[in-house]
Amino acid sequence: MHAFDVLGDPIRRRILELLADGEQTSGAVTEVIRAEFGVSQPAVSQHLRVLRDNGFATVRAAGARRLYTVDDTGLRQVDAWLGPFRRFWTPHLAAMATEVARGKRARRLAAGGSRADDPPSRARTTARNTESDVPGATHD
């Protein structure tokens, strides 16, 4: 089964969300899924099996309990498939990170922070390094 076929089901996606928070017993997973989706325990077990069989979850026995956790094998397949498409959102995320940093800096300056609190810009650092490499150069 292709990774996106596995993730196409909202119940399996929700189970993965639960497992992303840490190891869960099958009983705990079943309790949440039954409450949210109204499916039976055997149906939840089948979804867990699909996740397990396709590299999205692992299970270990602890006495009579079964403990499930995320297996990153299937997620790595999804990540690899998404690789060629990252160019569509990576520049936008980088631009957003720049704007967030600008906003933080502006708030800090507006709150009375000084420029001395700011990390030096690349241009200022490069200029200082260049000046210090010149014999006899003086600094302000």
RALIN-V323986 format. One record per backbone hydrogen bond with DSSP energy under -1.0 kcal/mol. NH is the residue of the N-H (numbers start at 1). CO is the residue of the C=O. If there is no record, write none. Layout:
# RALIN-V323986
NH|CO / NH|CO
This chain:
# RALIN-V323986
6|2 / 7|3 / 13|9 / 14|10 / 15|11 / 16|12 / 17|13 / 18|14 / 19|15 / 20|16 / 22|19 / 24|68 / 26|66 / 29|25 / 30|26 / 31|27 / 32|28 / 33|29 / 34|30 / 35|31 / 36|32 / 37|33 / 38|34 / 44|40 / 45|41 / 46|42 / 47|43 / 48|44 / 49|45 / 50|46 / 51|47 / 52|48 / 53|49 / 54|50 / 55|52 / 56|51 / 57|51 / 58|69 / 60|67 / 62|65 / 65|62 / 67|60 / 68|24 / 69|58 / 71|56 / 74|55 / 76|72 / 77|73 / 78|74 / 79|75 / 80|76 / 81|77 / 82|78 / 85|82 / 86|83 / 88|85 / 89|86 / 90|86 / 93|89 / 94|90 / 95|91 / 96|92 / 97|93 / 98|94 / 99|95 / 100|96 / 101|97 / 102|98 / 103|99 / 104|100 / 105|101 / 106|102 / 107|103 / 108|104 / 109|105 / 110|106 / 111|107 / 112|109 / 113|108 / 117|114 / 118|115 / 125|121 / 126|122 / 127|123 / 128|124 / 129|125 / 130|126 / 131|127 / 132|128 / 133|129 / 134|131 / 137|134
